Amino acid sequence: MLWLEFTAVTLLAGAVLGFTGFGGALVMAPVFMTLVDPLTATAIILIVNAVVGLANLRQVGAETDWSIAKPLAIAACITSPIGVW
């Protein structure tokens, strides 16, 4: 029944993210880390945030200043695995 806890927390995090625009990982991290080890929790949070980001990319892509966002996205892609490791 671990999936039920993950689902409930992720839905709550989605509501927080929807209302504020940030903070989904701040809601998920403490609870996930009590349910599984920190490495697994971090990987799950990164995957959830990546999927949500890709789902929203189409909607906000036209409004994005890519000259600023592109280097930041590249740096995040390079350094996120280091942080997970």
Contacts in CASP RR format, 6 or more apart in sequence:
PFRMAT RR
TARGET T0000
AUTHOR 0000-0000-0000
METHOD contacts of the structure
MODEL  1
MLWLEFTAVTLLAGAVLGFTGFGGALVMAPVFMTLVDPLTATAIILIVNA
VVGLANLRQVGAETDWSIAKPLAIAACITSPIGVW
2 35 0 8 1.000
2 36 0 8 1.000
5 31 0 8 1.000
5 35 0 8 1.000
6 32 0 8 1.000
6 35 0 8 1.000
6 44 0 8 1.000
9 27 0 8 1.000
9 28 0 8 1.000
9 31 0 8 1.000
9 32 0 8 1.000
10 28 0 8 1.000
10 48 0 8 1.000
12 27 0 8 1.000
13 23 0 8 1.000
13 24 0 8 1.000
13 25 0 8 1.000
13 27 0 8 1.000
13 28 0 8 1.000
13 48 0 8 1.000
14 24 0 8 1.000
14 27 0 8 1.000
14 52 0 8 1.000
16 23 0 8 1.000
16 24 0 8 1.000
16 26 0 8 1.000
16 27 0 8 1.000
17 23 0 8 1.000
17 24 0 8 1.000
17 52 0 8 1.000
24 49 0 8 1.000
25 45 0 8 1.000
25 49 0 8 1.000
28 41 0 8 1.000
28 44 0 8 1.000
28 45 0 8 1.000
28 48 0 8 1.000
29 41 0 8 1.000
29 42 0 8 1.000
29 45 0 8 1.000
32 40 0 8 1.000
32 41 0 8 1.000
32 44 0 8 1.000
32 45 0 8 1.000
33 41 0 8 1.000
35 41 0 8 1.000
36 44 0 8 1.000
39 84 0 8 1.000
42 83 0 8 1.000
42 84 0 8 1.000
43 84 0 8 1.000
46 80 0 8 1.000
46 84 0 8 1.000
END
